[in-house]
């Protein structure tokens, strides 16, 4: 297969010399004399490497490098300049250049640099492809457990939506029904599978922090903004952004989100330049959105923009035939995680599970099976191992220390919170998802609190 190289330089003689050398090395070379020509070439075809001059008549080479990197982060770019400057080399490498050469250069060295850059790029693409395949096996359509009529319809809709060009999807359903799993399945079944999947819970951060997490900020935008930071939308270019609990987002931030959906562009906090992105936005909420709109807490225009494709996920009590399938699925997963060897759930245990109303839906079922797998002493999960409802909280040894009594002289609430978070993390071997579940908070919230309190795993430095 012939490798394609985009050569961007305003010097016609240099382009001719490089084209002659690279063509002789069996590369197909496309020339561009300025930034606009280079952007047109990128839009009309794919390349395996870019040779980019640092100084162009209509733009700065580093600025063009940033644009290329946003659209094709895996594409190797080699910077070329007549001025051997350490500062410009460092800046180019920070912005994503894989190498840096100075004029006048040795043609054999240029050919070797291009060859190495292309080989490294291909290795990286293969790694990303393998990782994407593994992620698809873990989070794709096969990860959605359920064979009831309602779930089969949802699986069919997920498959069709994933392969469509629709960029906005709204997931509706009670807490714990698996909206995050549906969101991931849509991403990993789509053509965006090799691009980032970025998720955030809208209640995990204060509004000001949430805005900077979504859109990023410029250096100096506020007191602690010591460097420029990219937001989730910018990082997820070409991929998917999942906004969980969007019904809790404040109206002012909803307006900014609507602009992103309408214009596919945004500004970083403190910035003036528009940043254009191509992302699929999947939003989820367990709120009654109609009621929220009537009360003025959720913008109607944002709702209509998000609900191009609404997917309503039924509660577990409305698909009871899936309970045994889900229970066995979780038991198998916890057998692997806890190095256990439970063969099955007893008929009485399954009957007990199927009769329960599951107010916490699939999340509650998973926690019940996890507790049973941790505490059962036999090789079969019995009905006695299945603890349901509020009694599961009070009877669980994993939560006994959470029932604290206020000391006579009072205490510092922050110190108590910090200590409980530390205990939850140590008990789960610093698994943030499991630690968050023990505390009844989200993964994003526990990450925020780990950072807030400066908690570190002993002996790891992380």
C-alpha positions in Angstrom: 0.0 0.0 0.0 1.4 3.4 -1.0 1.8 5.8 1.9 0.7 9.4 1.4 2.6 12.4 2.7 1.3 16.0 2.8 4.1 18.5 2.3 3.3 22.0 3.5 5.9 24.7 2.7 5.8 28.0 0.9 9.2 27.5 -0.8 8.5 26.0 -4.2 12.1 24.7 -4.6 12.1 22.9 -1.3 8.8 21.3 -2.1 10.2 20.1 -5.4 13.3 18.7 -3.8 11.3 16.9 -1.0 8.8 15.6 -3.5 11.5 14.1 -5.7 13.2 12.4 -2.7 10.0 11.0 -1.2 8.5 10.0 -4.6 11.7 8.0 -5.1 11.1 6.3 -1.8 7.6 5.2 -3.1 5.6 7.8 -1.2 2.7 9.6 -2.8 3.3 13.3 -2.2 0.6 16.1 -2.0 1.9 19.6 -1.9 0.4 22.7 -0.2 2.0 26.2 -0.3 0.1 27.6 2.6 -2.3 26.8 5.5 -5.5 27.1 3.6 -4.3 24.7 0.9 -3.2 22.3 3.6 -6.6 22.4 5.2 -8.3 21.7 1.9 -6.0 18.8 1.3 -6.8 17.4 4.7 -10.5 17.6 4.0 -10.3 15.9 0.6 -8.1 12.9 1.5 -6.3 11.0 4.2 -2.5 11.0 4.9 0.0 8.9 6.7 2.4 11.8 7.6 2.6 15.6 7.3 5.8 17.6 6.8 4.9 21.1 8.0 6.9 24.3 7.8 6.9 26.4 10.9 6.4 29.6 9.0 3.7 30.0 6.4 2.5 33.1 4.5 -1.1 32.9 5.9 -0.7 31.2 9.3 1.6 30.0 12.0 2.8 26.4 11.5 2.1 25.6 15.2 -1.5 26.9 14.9 -2.0 24.6 11.9 -0.4 21.8 13.8 -3.0 22.3 16.6 -5.9 22.1 14.0 -4.5 18.9 12.5 -4.0 17.4 15.9 -7.6 18.2 17.0 -9.0 16.5 13.9 -6.5 13.7 13.5 -4.6 13.2 16.8 -3.0 9.9 15.6 -1.5 11.5 12.4 2.3 12.1 12.7 3.4 15.6 12.0 7.0 16.6 11.5 7.8 20.3 11.9 10.3 21.9 9.5 12.0 25.3 10.0 14.9 27.4 8.7 15.6 28.6 12.3 16.9 26.1 14.7 15.1 27.3 17.8 14.8 25.3 21.0 11.7 27.3 22.1 9.8 26.6 18.9 10.8 23.0 18.9 9.5 22.6 22.5 6.3 24.3 21.6 5.8 22.2 18.5 6.4 19.0 20.5 4.0 20.1 23.2 1.3 20.6 20.5 1.7 17.1 19.1 4.6 17.1 16.6 6.4 13.8 16.6 9.7 15.2 15.4 11.5 18.4 14.4 14.0 19.1 11.6 15.9 22.3 10.6 16.9 23.6 7.2 19.2 23.0 5.5 18.6 19.3 6.0 20.0 16.0 4.7 17.5 14.4 2.3 18.4 10.9 3.5 17.7 12.0 7.1 14.4 13.5 6.1 13.4 10.2 4.4 14.4 8.2 7.5 12.4 10.6 9.7 9.3 10.3 7.6 9.6 6.5 7.6 10.0 6.2 11.3 7.1 8.6 11.9 4.8 6.6 9.7 5.8 3.3 11.3 5.2 4.8 14.8 1.9 6.1 13.6 0.8 2.7 12.2 1.8 1.0 15.5 -0.2 3.5 17.5 -3.3 3.1 15.2 -3.0 -0.7 15.6 -2.8 -0.3 19.4 -5.8 2.0 19.4 -7.7 -0.4 17.2 -6.9 -3.3 19.5 -7.9 -1.2 22.6 -11.2 -0.2 20.8 -11.9 -3.8 20.1 -11.4 -4.8 23.7 -13.6 -1.9 24.9 -16.3 -2.9 22.4 -16.3 -6.4 23.8 -16.6 -5.0 27.3 -19.1 -2.2 26.7 -20.8 -2.9 23.3 -24.2 -4.2 22.6 -23.4 -7.7 24.0 -22.8 -6.1 27.4 -26.5 -5.2 27.7 -28.1 -8.1 29.5 -31.8 -8.6 28.8 -34.1 -10.7 26.6 -37.5 -9.3 27.5 -39.5 -7.6 24.7 -38.7 -4.1 26.1 -35.0 -4.8 26.2 -34.9 -6.3 22.7 -36.5 -3.2 21.4 -33.9 -1.0 23.2 -31.1 -3.1 21.8 -32.4 -2.7 18.3 -32.8 1.0 18.8 -29.3 1.3 20.2 -27.8 -0.5 17.2 -29.7 1.7 14.7 -28.9 4.9 16.5 -25.2 4.0 16.9 -24.8 3.6 13.2 -26.8 6.7 12.3 -25.5 10.3 11.9 -27.6 11.5 14.8 -25.4 13.5 17.2 -27.8 14.0 20.1 -29.5 11.3 22.1 -31.5 11.5 25.3 -31.7 8.6 27.7 -34.7 8.6 30.2 -35.3 6.3 33.1 -35.2 5.8 36.8 -31.9 5.9 38.7 -30.0 2.6 38.4 -31.7 1.4 35.2 -28.3 1.3 33.3 -28.4 4.5 31.3 -24.6 4.7 31.5 -24.3 1.2 30.0 -26.7 2.2 27.1 -24.6 5.3 26.5 -21.4 3.3 26.2 -23.0 0.7 24.0 -24.1 3.4 21.6 -20.5 4.8 21.4 -18.8 1.4 21.1 -21.2 0.2 18.4 -20.7 3.4 16.3 -18.1 4.6 13.8 -16.7 6.7 16.7 -15.5 3.6 18.5 -11.8 4.5 18.1 -12.4 8.1 19.4 -12.7 9.1 23.1 -15.8 8.4 25.2 -15.9 11.1 27.9 -18.5 11.1 30.7 -19.3 13.4 33.5 -22.0 13.5 36.1 -23.5 17.0 36.1 -24.1 17.0 39.9 -20.5 16.0 40.7 -19.1 19.5 40.5 -20.2 23.1 41.3 -21.5 25.0 38.2 -18.3 27.0 37.7 -16.1 23.9 37.9 -18.5 22.0 35.6 -18.2 24.7 33.0 -14.4 24.5 33.0 -14.5 20.7 32.9 -16.8 20.7 29.8 -15.2 23.6 27.9 -11.8 24.0 29.3 -10.1 27.4 30.2 -7.4 29.7 29.1 -4.3 30.5 31.1 -5.1 33.3 33.5 -8.9 32.9 33.1 -9.1 32.9 36.9 -6.8 32.8 39.9 -5.7 29.2 39.7 -5.6 28.9 35.9 -1.9 28.7 35.6 -1.9 26.8 32.3 -4.4 26.3 29.5 -6.7 23.3 29.9 -8.8 21.5 27.3 -12.3 20.6 28.3 -14.2 17.3 27.7 -15.7 18.5 24.5 -12.4 19.4 23.0 -10.7 16.1 24.2 -13.7 14.1 22.8 -13.4 15.5 19.3 -14.7 12.8 16.9 -16.1 10.8 19.8 -18.8 10.9 22.4 -19.6 13.1 25.4 -22.0 11.5 28.0 -23.7 14.0 30.3 -25.3 12.1 33.2 -28.0 13.7 35.4 -28.3 16.6 32.9 -31.7 17.5 34.5 -29.7 19.0 37.4 -27.7 21.4 35.2 -28.3 25.1 35.9 -30.1 27.1 33.1 -27.1 29.4 32.5 -24.9 26.4 31.6 -27.8 24.8 29.6 -27.7 27.9 27.3 -24.0 27.3 26.6 -24.5 23.6 26.0 -27.3 24.5 23.5 -24.9 26.6 21.6 -22.4 23.7 21.3 -25.2 21.5 20.0 -26.4 24.1 17.5 -23.1 25.5 16.3 -20.7 22.7 17.1 -18.5 25.3 18.6 -17.6 26.9 22.0 -15.2 29.1 23.7 -12.9 28.1 26.6 -13.5 29.9 29.8 -11.7 33.2 29.5 -11.1 32.6 25.7 -12.2 34.6 22.7 -11.6 32.1 19.8 -14.3 29.6 18.7 -13.2 26.0 18.9 -15.1 23.7 16.5 -15.7 20.1 17.5 -17.5 17.1 16.1 -18.9 15.1 19.0 -22.0 13.0 19.7 -23.7 14.1 22.9 -25.7 11.6 24.9 -27.6 13.0 27.8 -29.3 11.2 30.6 -31.7 12.0 33.4 -34.0 10.4 35.9 -36.0 13.5 36.4 -39.5 14.2 34.9 -38.3 16.6 32.3 -41.8 17.9 31.4 -42.3 18.9 35.0 -38.8 20.5 35.1 -39.7 22.6 32.0 -43.0 23.7 33.5 -41.1 24.9 36.6 -38.5 26.7 34.5 -35.6 24.5 35.6 -34.9 23.0 32.2 -34.9 24.9 28.9 -37.4 23.7 26.3 -35.1 24.5 23.4 -32.4 22.4 24.9 -34.8 19.5 25.5 -36.1 19.5 21.9 -32.5 19.7 20.7 -31.4 16.7 22.9 -34.5 14.6 22.3 -33.9 14.0 18.6 -33.7 10.3 19.6 -35.1 9.7 23.0 -34.6 6.2 24.6 -36.8 5.3 27.6 -35.2 2.5 29.7 -37.9 0.6 31.7 -37.4 -0.1 35.5 -36.4 -3.6 36.5 -39.8 -4.3 38.0 -41.3 -4.0 34.5 -39.0 -6.6 33.1 -38.8 -9.2 35.9 -37.9 -12.0 33.5 -34.5 -10.4 33.1 -33.8 -10.6 36.9 -32.4 -14.2 36.8 -30.3 -13.3 33.7 -28.9 -10.2 35.3 -28.3 -12.0 38.7 -26.3 -14.8 37.0 -24.4 -12.2 34.9 -23.3 -10.3 38.0 -22.5 -13.6 39.9 -20.2 -14.6 37.1 -18.5 -11.2 37.1 -18.0 -11.3 40.9 -16.7 -14.9 40.8 -13.9 -13.5 38.5 -13.3 -10.4 40.5 -13.3 -12.0 44.0 -11.7 -15.3 42.9 -14.8 -17.2 44.0 -16.3 -20.3 42.6 -20.1 -20.1 43.1 -21.8 -22.4 40.8 -25.3 -20.9 40.8 -28.0 -19.2 42.7 -30.5 -21.6 44.4 -34.1 -21.7 43.2 -35.2 -20.1 46.4 -32.7 -17.3 46.0 -33.9 -16.6 42.4 -37.5 -16.7 43.6 -36.7 -14.1 46.3 -35.0 -11.9 43.7 -37.9 -12.1 41.2 -40.5 -11.2 43.8 -38.7 -8.1 45.0 -39.8 -4.7 43.5 -36.2 -3.3 43.0 -36.6 0.4 43.7 -32.9 0.8 43.0 -33.2 -1.1 39.7 -30.2 -2.9 38.2 -27.7 -1.1 40.3 -29.5 -2.4 43.5 -29.5 -5.9 42.1 -25.8 -5.7 41.3 -25.1 -4.6 44.9 -27.2 -7.4 46.3 -25.3 -10.0 44.3 -22.0 -8.4 45.2 -22.8 -8.6 48.9 -23.9 -12.2 48.6 -20.7 -13.2 46.7 -18.6 -11.5 49.4 -20.3 -13.0 52.4 -21.7 -16.4 51.4 -19.7 -19.4 52.6 -21.1 -22.2 50.4 -20.7 -22.8 46.7 -24.4 -21.9 46.0 -26.0 -18.6 46.8 -28.9 -19.4 49.0 -32.0 -17.4 49.8 -30.5 -16.5 53.2 -27.5 -14.9 51.4 -29.9 -12.5 49.5 -30.5 -9.5 51.8 -32.9 -7.0 50.3 -34.2 -3.5 51.0 -33.0 -1.2 53.8 -31.9 -4.2 55.9 -29.0 -4.7 53.5 -27.6 -1.4 54.7 -27.9 -2.1 58.3 -26.8 -5.7 58.2 -23.9 -5.2 55.9 -20.5 -5.6 57.6 -19.1 -3.4 54.8 -21.1 -0.4 56.1 -21.0 -0.9 59.9 -18.4 1.8 60.5 -20.5 4.3 58.5 -23.0 4.4 61.4 -21.1 6.9 63.6 -22.2 8.8 66.7 -21.5 12.5 67.2 -18.8 13.0 69.9 -19.9 15.0 73.0 -17.5 17.8 72.1 -18.5 17.8 68.4 -16.2 17.2 65.5 -14.9 18.6 62.2 -17.2 17.4 59.5 -14.5 17.6 56.8 -12.2 15.4 58.9 -15.0 12.8 59.2 -15.8 12.9 55.5 -12.1 12.5 54.7 -11.7 9.6 57.0 -14.8 7.8 55.7 -13.6 8.2 52.1 -10.1 6.9 53.1 -11.7 3.8 54.7 -13.9 3.2 51.7 -11.0 3.3 49.3 -8.8 1.1 51.5 -11.6 -1.4 51.9 -12.0 -1.6 48.1 -8.3 -1.6 47.4 -8.6 1.9 45.9 -11.2 0.9 43.4 -12.9 4.3 43.1 -16.2 2.9 41.6 -16.7 0.4 44.4 -15.6 3.0 47.0 -18.2 5.5 45.7 -20.9 2.8 45.9 -20.0 2.1 49.6 -20.5 5.8 50.3 -23.6 6.2 48.2 -22.0 8.8 45.9 -20.9 8.8 42.2 -17.5 8.0 40.8 -17.0 11.7 39.8 -17.9 12.8 43.3 -15.4 10.5 45.0 -12.7 11.6 42.4 -13.4 15.2 43.3 -13.2 14.5 47.1 -9.9 12.5 46.6 -8.4 15.6 45.0 -10.0 17.9 47.5 -8.5 16.1 50.5 -5.3 15.2 48.8 -5.8 11.5 49.6 -3.0 9.1 48.4 -2.7 5.3 48.3 -0.1 4.4 50.8 3.2 3.3 49.2 2.1 4.3 45.7 2.5 8.0 45.6 -0.8 8.3 43.6 
